[in-house]
Amino acid sequence: MSTFGTTVAIVFILIGLGLILIGIRLIVKAFAIWNWDKVEGKIITSKIEVLKNPDFMDTYRARVTYEYNVNDTSFTGSRINYAIDNIGSLKTAEKTLVPYPKDKSVTVAFNPNDPTEAVLDQKIIAEVFFPLFLGILISAVTLYVLWLVLQA
């Protein structure tokens, strides 16, 4: 195998391992959210943000901001759940915002060690697992191709 091929293989393995580590961190964090404290909060804004892309179709992001108080300190949050981001179709964004109209009282889950970190929805969604699976796939395919080349 050439030096260039070896270098490319190492880079892809490192990318895969990096994604695996990021994925594990996201999953651990997502499960930790179940143990966060809860307080009442209020939705300040609820809107759909259009992400224009002249080379491809537009995508849409569900955006909310909410305020909540922890130990007599006021905080503002914007995370709906512990997804990577709430980006998708217009229909998905609209569906995401249905439970969060402006001025609605909501339950806010917050990190007791860092009250600035908060979410409205504590469910673990599939997106959280994506970096881990992608990292495993990249690493496995790279190792398999490397094995095939070394067998030749």
C-alpha positions, 0 to 999 in steps of 0.5 A, spaced: 500 500 500 502 506 498 504 512 503 498 516 500 493 510 501 495 509 508 495 516 510 488 516 507 486 510 511 489 513 517 485 519 516 478 516 515 479 511 521 481 517 525 474 521 523 470 515 524 473 514 531 472 522 532 465 521 530 464 515 535 467 519 541 462 524 539 456 519 538 457 516 545 458 523 548 451 525 545 448 519 548 450 519 555 448 526 555 441 524 552 440 519 557 442 524 563 437 529 561 432 524 564 435 526 571 435 533 570 430 538 575 424 541 572 421 548 573 415 551 570 417 556 564 413 560 559 414 560 551 416 567 549 417 566 541 415 560 537 417 561 529 419 557 523 426 559 521 427 558 513 434 556 511 435 559 504 439 554 499 440 557 492 443 550 490 438 546 493 431 546 496 430 550 502 430 547 509 426 549 515 428 550 523 423 550 529 425 555 533 422 557 540 425 561 546 422 560 553 424 563 560 424 559 566 427 561 573 432 557 578 433 559 585 430 566 583 435 567 577 431 568 570 434 564 564 432 564 557 433 557 553 432 555 546 433 548 545 426 544 544 430 537 545 437 534 545 437 533 538 443 535 533 438 541 530 431 541 529 432 542 521 427 539 516 421 540 512 416 545 513 411 540 515 416 537 520 417 544 523 410 546 523 409 539 527 415 540 532 412 547 534 404 545 535 406 543 543 409 550 543 405 556 542 407 563 544 405 564 551 404 557 553 406 555 560 411 549 559 415 544 563 423 546 562 428 540 564 434 543 566 441 541 568 442 542 575 449 543 575 448 548 569 441 551 569 443 555 563 442 548 559 435 546 558 430 542 554 423 542 553 422 535 551 426 530 554 425 524 549 431 521 546 430 521 539 434 517 533 438 523 531 442 522 537 445 516 535 447 518 528 454 520 529 455 514 533 453 509 527 456 513 522 463 513 526 462 505 526 460 505 519 466 509 516 471 506 521 468 499 519 468 500 512 475 503 512 478 497 516 475 492 511 478 496 505 485 496 508 484 489 510 482 487 503 488 491 500 493 488 505 491 481 503 492 482 496 
